[in-house]
Amino acid sequence: MIAVAAAGALGAVARYLVGAAVASRHRAGFPWATLAVNISGCLALGLVVDRAAAPVLGTGLLGGYTTFSASRSRR
């Protein structure tokens, strides 16, 4: 349970970093950062679904990565 929670925290940080990187390269209007995170998360989940580490990687890391809300405000 601790490993899943720690992986979830890492996934949330990864989402913030990826979202910030994508959002800084695109104008506001269309949620490009959300699209990029969700597509990459789905592809990664497809790679780990049959592995022994699926609970930690799939539920923890990728769950935190694809679910954490990382909205940014623009001025």
N, C-alpha and C positions, 0 to 999 in steps of 0.2 A: 504494500500500500504506500509506503514511503517512496519507493522508486517511481511509482506512477505519479505521485504528487510532485516529486522533484522534476520528472520529465515534463509534466504539465506546466510547471513554472518556466522551464527552458523553452517550451513551445510558445508560451505567451510572449516571452522576450523576443524570440525569433520572429513572431508575427509583427510585433511592433517595429523591429528593425527592417524587415522586408517591406512592410506597409509604408514606413517613412521613406525608404529608398525609392519605391515606385511612385509615391505621391509627390516627391520632390521633382520628379521628371515629367509629370503630367499635370495639366490644369485641372482645377476643380470642375465638377459637372458630372462626369461618369466615374463611378468608383473603381478605377483601374487597380488600386491596391488590393481591394477586397477580391476582385476577380483573379488577380495573380496569386494571392494566398490560397484561395479556395481551389483553384486548378492544380497548383503545385501540391497542396495537401492531399487532394484526391489521388493524384498520381503516386505520391509517396505511400499512401495507405495501401494502394494496390500492390506495392512492392513488399510490404511487411505483413500482409494479412495471413500468410501461411507460415510465418516464422514463430519460433518458440518465444521470442521477445515481443510478440504482438500486443500483449496487454500493456506493457510499458511503452513501447514505441507507438502503437496505434491509439490506444486510449489516452495515455499520458501526453506524450510529446505532440502527436498530431492532433489530438483532441484540443489541447491548449493552443496549438498553432492555428487551427481553423476556426476556433470558437471565440477566443479572446477578442474583446472589442477594443480596437486600437484607433478610434477616430481621432483625426487631427483637425485643429481649427486653423484656418488660413486668414490672414489679414489682408 
